[in-house]
Amino acid sequence: MTKNIAILGGSGFVGSELCRRLTAEGHKIRVLSRKLASATAISDLPNLTLHHCPEYSVSELTQATQSCDVLINLIGILNEKGRDGSGFDAAHYTITQNALQACISNAIPRMLQLSALHADVDGPSHYLRSKGKAEALLNNCHDIDITIFKPSVIFGPGDSFLNRFADLLRFTPGVFPLACGNARFAPVYVGDVVTAMANSLEQIDSYGNSYELCGPNIYTLKQLVELTGEFSGHPRWVISLPPTLSKLQAMLLELVPGKPMSMDNFRSLSLDSICGECTPCQTSLESIAPTYLRK
């Protein structure tokens, strides 16, 4: 059935792919965005409209989601401007809270939430704790059919993970010192994440459930950076730093504009981003990453 779907974060990396998938399936999409200029890549998609929501307030979201059947929240940040967690709470918890209230006000029966592996109110970082608070809020709501997706790091054209390392390697001569090189990941392809979310719209069994999303293989961060260098044509000697130097590197990079790494990232990396007992997605890193990193 064709649905009216509101998407928060629809102009981002995952959101753009999801919008293309859902419009191709005939759904009518409303992308709610703080900055309409950031949504130019999807603005020409059929059956898609853009709605300006500069604050993502309850009133804005309620107005923009009238007559919708589904609300999808993809909003997430990897770093905040400060260091006290308030930026993470605002992005992950408060916006989720406002979106949930908009669903209740407009009697929207269905909601999808993109969270993260190991999101927990008692997690080691502000990032994981804020994601965990949002999950706890949604799990305590019994008026709406909610499904939560918890991916490992997501890769694909336009990602902010492998592409960032590719840029760093390009301008790093010879040796690349890497913090937390032994941290483990199970990278999942953005297309597989989008498929899981799109398919869940009609899956009654997914109501009220959470799903971990991981790729078929597990890598250390050092291995991922080495592969990125190989795929992008800038191989480097990657040296994994010990814990003390890893922490020092995070402290220093936190002061660099754009925060290539932060202490909050360092704390998140204390937990391996790998799934438990679940069926992994099948698209491998090696089959996709070379096609866009070589460019």
Secondary structure as GFF3:
##gff-version 3
##sequence-region A 1 295
A	DSSP	beta_strand	4	8	.	.	.	ID=ss1
A	DSSP	alpha_helix	13	24	.	.	.	ID=ss2
A	DSSP	beta_strand	28	33	.	.	.	ID=ss3
A	DSSP	three_ten_helix	36	39	.	.	.	ID=ss4
A	DSSP	beta_strand	48	52	.	.	.	ID=ss5
A	DSSP	alpha_helix	58	64	.	.	.	ID=ss6
A	DSSP	beta_strand	70	73	.	.	.	ID=ss7
A	DSSP	alpha_helix	86	88	.	.	.	ID=ss8
A	DSSP	pi_helix	89	94	.	.	.	ID=ss9
A	DSSP	alpha_helix	95	105	.	.	.	ID=ss10
A	DSSP	beta_strand	110	114	.	.	.	ID=ss11
A	DSSP	alpha_helix	126	139	.	.	.	ID=ss12
A	DSSP	beta_strand	145	151	.	.	.	ID=ss13
A	DSSP	beta_strand	154	155	.	.	.	ID=ss14
A	DSSP	alpha_helix	162	170	.	.	.	ID=ss15
A	DSSP	beta_strand	175	178	.	.	.	ID=ss16
A	DSSP	beta_strand	184	185	.	.	.	ID=ss17
A	DSSP	beta_strand	188	189	.	.	.	ID=ss18
A	DSSP	alpha_helix	190	200	.	.	.	ID=ss19
A	DSSP	three_ten_helix	204	206	.	.	.	ID=ss20
A	DSSP	beta_strand	210	213	.	.	.	ID=ss21
A	DSSP	beta_strand	219	220	.	.	.	ID=ss22
A	DSSP	alpha_helix	221	232	.	.	.	ID=ss23
A	DSSP	beta_strand	237	240	.	.	.	ID=ss24
A	DSSP	alpha_helix	243	253	.	.	.	ID=ss25
A	DSSP	alpha_helix	263	268	.	.	.	ID=ss26
A	DSSP	alpha_helix	285	293	.	.	.	ID=ss27
###
